[in-house]
Amino acid sequence: MTRKNANTFIALAITCFLFLCIGLFSFNQVKQSNQQNIKELSLKMVQDVNLQLEDIRNSIQRDDVLSPQCEEPTLNFMRRAVFEHPAMSEIGIVDEHGMLICNSFGRLSPPVQTTSPIKEYQLRYYGPIISDYLGASSFVIARTRKDHFEVNALIPTGWFANMIKLPESTHVSYVAIVDMLTGVPIFKHGTYSLPLEHALFPIEIESLEYTGQFDDLQSKYLFISKFSALPSLGLVIAIDDKQLIHWNHNWLVIAFLLFIGFFYAIVKGLNYLDLLNRNTKAQILEALQNDEFYNVYQPFVDNSTGKVIGAEVLMRWMHPIEGELGPAYFIPEAERDGSILELSIKQIDNAMRDLPSKEDLGSDFKLSLNANGYLLFSQKYRQAVLKAASYFPKVTLELTERDVLNEAESRQQLLLLSEQGIEIAIDDFGTGYSGLQYLQQFPIDLLKIDQSFVASIGLANLQAPVLDAIIDMANKLGKKLIAEGVETATQQHYLTEKGVYIHQGWLYSKPLKGGDFINFFNEINKHDCQQENGIEHNRKQNSHSSTSKHYS
């Protein structure tokens, strides 16, 4: 499988996973939202019916005006109630023997035989019945009084049917008014069904939600709510699960386009990253073959004698298109893709080519190489360092605190290098997190004071006392010190007074190419002169501002 095909597969997997998560989340959100809509719709219908039932209840509870003698005030009240209440078609009074003796038409003679009142004083219902007066199906809401007479109201069944009628756009399976004790539907729209494995009735609580398999073999969401004015009845709304999810076609088109867009963007991104990675590494390896990398050397100056005693090796890339590039351009990428090993070995080879051997440099000259933890554990790199140690008088490895001192395994490697004459230095000391135990446990010979502390000399800031503490600690531990980033005479004098004699910085010299460094080294060291003469000579050469240093 090619890399592009692999990226296409990865992009497809990522996009599918992403949209699957979004789809599941959206599915649940839409489902819950529609369930909530059904619930709110049900409660609104219950509220509307309750308002009507409460009016009916209030009318038939007027014992003070509903007299069994059907006097004029009673007839007037019943007629007005029927006229004003749209749901009520008639009011009647039934005696304790079940004889309808009075209604809004007047006193009945003879009375009409009906059902005897039961001794239940709460509001109740029965029916539907066929009323002789209406000639149509009616629903009876009744109440037994303390005198055992019953007052009832006839409600046309069509009124209830209209109250629970919903538009087709709601897509509910059914809506019904049911008996809360038995679950028998009194009025309904749609095909009534109940759960297969769960008995809902009788229901004593005010409302109930249920989701599951029903006896029509459909999975449904159901919501039941009692009528507070007539607790023996309740409203049931049920909807198929598949109807809870209504995907708008426009949204489906948008989702599809987003899927394609995400997929395309991820493919392009992965291909671009691969291209970027391959190009960087390929360019570095090609540049190594074309000898485009070269060294520059920044001198170490012993301020007590004014002589050059060594140099730190830095690296530059003479790019065929972009010109000279500093290490910030290529070192991070080289560390990431592993080509830092080839670069570092090339750096050592360049140094052995650029600089003379130990016979010409003198026994005190040290060559300082920057390294990291990855290089330290490379046998190939260690062999290159030992090769350099046989060529130069002294070789120093500069290691940062973060790169090495947090690795317990690095101690053994450092001990082996130290035993073979390699000096170990901590670069940018004070900016990491090494403690005294590290300085005592690891074979550290030299500490390089970070240029940020040197820059604080003469300034009233928090770093100034830290510099003095570093110098004092190094002296007590017997560690040698090099101050990097020395740029002013004030910094030079202060460090010298504190006993720090080895300096590195633009006050003395900028990083120099091999030939220029040899000329500088010979010119400074061939005269047994005072330090001030050498400093004055180099100050004239380096009047422009300093640059930041990167290892390798």
N, C-alpha and C positions, 0 to 999 in steps of 0.2 A: 504494500500500500504506500503510495506516494504521500509526501507531507501535506500536499494540498488536499488530497482525498481524506487524509486523517483529520485535517482542520475542518473540512466540510462535515464529516461525521461528528466531530466534537461540537461544532456549532449547532448541528441539528439536535444533538442530545441536550445541550444546554438550553436551546430555545424550547424544545418540547418539555423539558423539566420545568422551565420558568413558566410557560403558558399552562402547563398542567396545574402547577401551584396556584396560578392566578385563576384558572378555570374552576378549580375546586373551591377556592375562597369565594369567587363570584357566585358559584352555584349555591353554596350555603347561604351567602348573603341574600341572594334573590329569593331563595326558598323561605328563609326566615322572615324576610320583608313581606312576602306575599301571605305567609301565615299570619303575620301581624295585621295585615290588611283585612283578612277574613275575620280575624278576631274583632277588630274595630268595627267592621261592618255589622257583625252579629250584635255587638253591644249597642250599636246605634239603633238597630231594629228593635231590640229588647226595650230600649229606652222609649222609643216611640209607642210601642204597644202598651208598655207600662203606664204611660200618661193617659191613654184611653181607658185602660182597665181601672185606674185609680178614680177617674171621673165616674165610671159606672159604679164602682164600689161606694163612693161617697153618696151617690144618688140613692142606692137601695139600702143604705144605712140610716136614712132619715126617718127613724121611728116616730119622731115628733109630728110628722105630717102624713105619713103613710098609715092611715087608719083602715082597719078591716071593714068599717061601715061605709067606705067609699063616699065620704062626705065631699062637699065641693072643694075645700082646700086640697084634699088628697088628689082628686081628679085633675085639678089645675096643676099641681106639682108634677104629676106623672106625665101630663100632656106637654108641659114645658120641657121636661127632661128629654122626652123622646124627640121633640122638635129641635132642641139645641145640641143634642149629642148625635153625631152622624153614625156612630156604630150601633146605637141602640134603636131597635125598631119597635119595642114594646116593653112595658113594665106591668107585672101582675102580682097579685097577692093570693096566696094559697093557704087555706085553713089547715088545721092539724089533721084533718081527715083526707087531705089531698084534693080538695075541691077548689078550683080556681073561682074565686068569688068576685074579683074586681080587677080591671085593667084600665088603661087610659081611655077606653071607649065608654067606661062606666061600670056600674054594678051589674053582674051577670045574673040573669034569671031565666032558666035555672042555672046554677053553677056547673062548671065543666069538670068532669072527673080527670085528675092528673095523678101524679105519683105523690104519695104521702111524704111530708118533709122528714128528713132525718134529723136526729138530735145532734147536729154539728153546727156550731155557731160561727165557724170560720167561713170565709168565702170559698165556694166550690163551683164545679162545673158539671154539666152532663149534656149529653147529646152526641152528635147532631140529632134533631127531631124535625118532623114536618109539622109546622104550626098551622092550625086551622085558620088563623087570622091572616097569616102571611102567605100561606099556600106554597111555602118554599122551605128549604132546609135551613134550620137555625141552630144556634148554639146557645145554651142556657147557662147563665151565671146566676147563682142563687146564694141566699143566706137565710138561715133559720133564726128567728128572733127568740127572745126570752119567753114570749107568750106562745111559742111553738107554731106561730104562723111563719110562712115562708114568703120572702119578697124575692122575685127573680126578674131578670132582664133577658130579652131575646136579642141575640146578636146574629145577624145573617152570616152564614158561613163564607159568603163571598167577601165580606169585610176582612175576615182573618186571612183569606187567600190573597187579597190585594196587599195587605200589610206585609206579607212575607215574600211578595213577588220581587224577583231580582232581574235586572237586565241580563241578556245572554252573554254580554261581554265579561261577566264575572266568572264564567266557566265553572261554577260550582256543580258538584254531583247532585246534591239535593239540599233543600232547606225545608224544615218541618217544625211544626208545633207539636210537641209530644207530651204524653203523660210521664211525669218524672218518677212515678212509681214503677210502671210496667214497661215504659219505652215505646208504647203503641202510638203511632203518629195520628194526630187528630186532623191536621191540615198539612199538606206537603206539596212541594213542587220538585219534580225529579224522581228518580228511583231510589226509594228508601232502603238502606242496608245498615247492618250493624257489624261490629268486630267479630271475627271467628273465635278467637281464643281469649277474649276478655269480656266479662259481663259488666256493662256500664250501669245498668239499672238494678235497683232503685238508686237515685242520686239525691243525697241530702245536702251536699255542698252547693255553694252559689254558682260555681262554674267549673268546667272540666275541659282539658285538652287531651287528645289522644291521637297517636299516629300508629298505624299498623295495617294488617291484612283484614279486609272485610269479607262478608259472605258472598259478595259478587266477584271475589278473587282479585279485587283491586286494592292496592295500597293507598290509603287515604289519610288526610289530616281532618280531624273532627273537633269542633268546638261547641260546647253546650253551655247555656246560661239560663238560669231560672228567671221567671217573671216575679218580681218582688210583690206585686199587687195580687198575684194568683200563684203561689209557690207550687201548686200541684202541676203546673204546666211550665214548660221550658222551650226554648228555641234551640234547634240543632242545625248547624251548617257543616257540610262535609264537602271536601274537594279532593279529587284524585291527585296523587303526588306529581304525576306527569303534567298536570295542569298548573301546578305551582311554579313551574319554570316556563316562562314565556320569553324566548329570545327574540328580540326585535331583529328583523333581517338586516337592517342597516348596521346594527351593532356586530352582527356576525361578519359582515363584509369588512367593517373596520378592524375587527379582531384578526381576520385573515390577513389583511394588509399589514397590520402591526407584526404578525408572526413572520411574514416574508421580510419585512424591514429589519426586525431584530436578527433574524437568521443571516441576512446579507451583511449586516453591520458586524456581527460576531465573526463571520468568515473573513471579512476584510481585515478586521482587527487582528485575528490570529495570523493571517498571512502576512500582515504588515510587521507584526512582532518577529515572526520567523525571518522575514526579509531583513529586518533591522539587525537581528542577532547574527544571521549568516553574513551579512555584509560587513559588520564590525569585525567579527572574528576573521573573516576571509581577508579583509583589508589588512588587519594586523599581521596575519601570517604571510601575506604577500609582501607587505612592507619589510618584514624581517628578511625575506629572501632577497629583496631588492636593496637591502642595507640602507633603508630610509631612517632608521632610528640611530641616534648618536647621543653620546654622553656630554654633559657639562659638569664642571667640577667647581664647587664653592669651597674656598680655602678655609682651613682652621689656622688661626694665627695665635701664637703664644705671645701675649701682650707684654710679658716680662722681658722677652728678648727681641720682639718684633719679627720673629721668623715664622715662616709657613711650616707647619708640622704635619699637615695632612689635608685631606679634602673629603667632602661628602659628594658621592656620585649621584647625579640626577639625570633624567632622560628627557629627550625631545624627539619629536617626530617631524621630519621634513616631508610633509604631505605633498604629493605631486600636483595637487590642485589647490588646496587650501593653504599651502605654505607651512611655516613652522607652527606646530601645535604643542601646547604644554601638556603635562601629564594629566590634568583634569579632564582632557578630552578622551583619553584612551585607557588610563589606568583603571577606573571603575569597571569599564566593560571587560577589560582583560582579566580582572579579578573574578568577575562573574562567570565568564565563559572558560576560564582555566588557562588562557594564553599568557597569563602573568608569568608562568614558569619559563616559557620561551623568551619572554621579554627580559626577565631578570638574568637569565643565563647569557643572553645577548649583551646585557649591560656589563657583565663581568668580562666577557670576551673583548668588548670595546675598550674597557679600562686597561686590559693587558696589552692592547694594541696601541692605545693613545699615549700611555705613560711609560717612562723608562723603568728598568728593574731596580731592585733594592740597592744595587751598587751605586747607582746615580742619585737615588732619592735620599739616601742616608738611612741610618738604622732607626731613627725616631719617626719616620714618616708612617702615617696610618691612612689607609683607604677605608672609608665608611660606606657601607651598603645598607640600603633600606630593605627590610623584609617583613613578611607577615607570617601568621601561623601556618597557612597553607604551604608556603615555601619551606618553612622550618621542618616540616614533616616529609619533604620531598628528598629522597636520596640523591636524585640527579642534581638538585640545587646544592645540597650539602657538599657533594663532590666538586662542583664548580667553585664553591667558596674555599675549599681546602686547596684547590689548584691555585686560586688567587693568593692564598696565604703563602704558598711556596714561591710566588713571584714578587710580592710586595713585602716590605719589612713587617708591617702589621696590618691586620684586617679587622675591622669592627662591623658587627651586625647591629643595626639600629632596629629595635622592635618596640612597637607601641604597647602600652599597658593592656589595652582591650584585646589586641590580637593574640597575645601570648600568655600574659600572667594569669588569665582565667582558665588556662588549660593545664590540668595537673600533669598530663603526659608530656608537656613541653619541657619540664624540668630535666628529664633524662637526656633529651636531645641537646639542651643547652649545656649540660654537664659534659657531654661527649665533645661538643665543639670547643668548649672552654679548655678541656684537657689537651686539645690539639692546637692551642695557641690563639684561638679566635676570641677577640674581646667582645663582650656583650654590653650593649648600651640600651638604655630606655629612652626612646625619643619622646619629645613633647611631655617631659615629666611634669606631673602636677595637674594634668588635665584629665587623667583617667581615674582609676580607683584602687591603685596598688597600695598596700599597707606595708608596715614595717616587716611583717612576717614574710612577705614576698621578697623584699630586698635582702632578707637574711637567708631565706631558703633557696633562692635562685642565684646562680653564679653571675650576678650583675657587677660589672666593673665600673661602669660610667653612667652618669645621668646627664641628659641634655635638658637644660632649663628651657621651657617653652618660651617662644618669643613674646607671648602675651604678658608674661611676668616681667620680661626685660623691658617691654614697652611701658610698664607701670612705674619705672624708675623716675623719680622727680615729680610724680603725680600723686595727688592726695586721693587715692582710691583704695578699695578693699584688697586689691591684689598685692600692693606694695609690701605689707607685712608677711604675706605668704612667701614671697621671694626670699626674705631673710630666713624664714623658717626652713625652707628647702635647703638653703646653703648650710645652715647650722646642722641640720639632720645629716646631710651628706658628709660633712666633716667628721661628725661623731661616728658615722658608720664606716668611714674610710673609703668613701666612693669618690672617684674623680668627677669633675664637673666641666661641662662645656655650655657656654651661653650662646644661644642662637638668636638671630634677629637683632644683633647689635648695630645700631644705626647712628647713634649720636655720641659725641665726646663725653657727655654727662653720663650716659649709660656705661661707657668704657671705664671712666674713672671710678664710678661707684662699684662696679664689679671687681675691678682691680683691688680697691680698698678692702673688699670683702674676701679677697683671696681667690677669686675666680679669674684665672689668667688665660684660659683657652677660650677664644671668641670666634664667632662665625657671624658674618653679616655684611650688609652693604657699606658699612663704614670702612671695611677693609677691601672687599671686592665683591662684585656680582659673580654669579656662576659663569665660568669660562669654558670655552671649548678646549679640547686637549692641547693643541699647540699653544694657545694663548696662556693656558694654565702653566705649561712648562716654562714659558718666557717669564711669567710673573714669579713663579717659584725661584727660578735662577736669579732674577734681578733682585728679589728681596733677600734671598739667603746667601748670595755671594759676598755681600758686604756685612761685616760685623758692626752693624750700626744700631743706633738706638731706635726704640719702637716708634718714636714720634716721626722720624723721617719716613719710615715705611707707611705710616698712617697718612701723612700729608700727601705722599705720592699717589696713594689709592683714592683718597678723597677727591682729588682732581679728576681721576678717571671715572668716578661713580657719583656724579652730581644728581642724576635722576632718581626718582623715588623707588622704593623697594617693591618686590613682588612676593607673593605668598609661595611657600615651598610645599611640594607634594613629594611623597616618597616615590622611588624608582624613577 
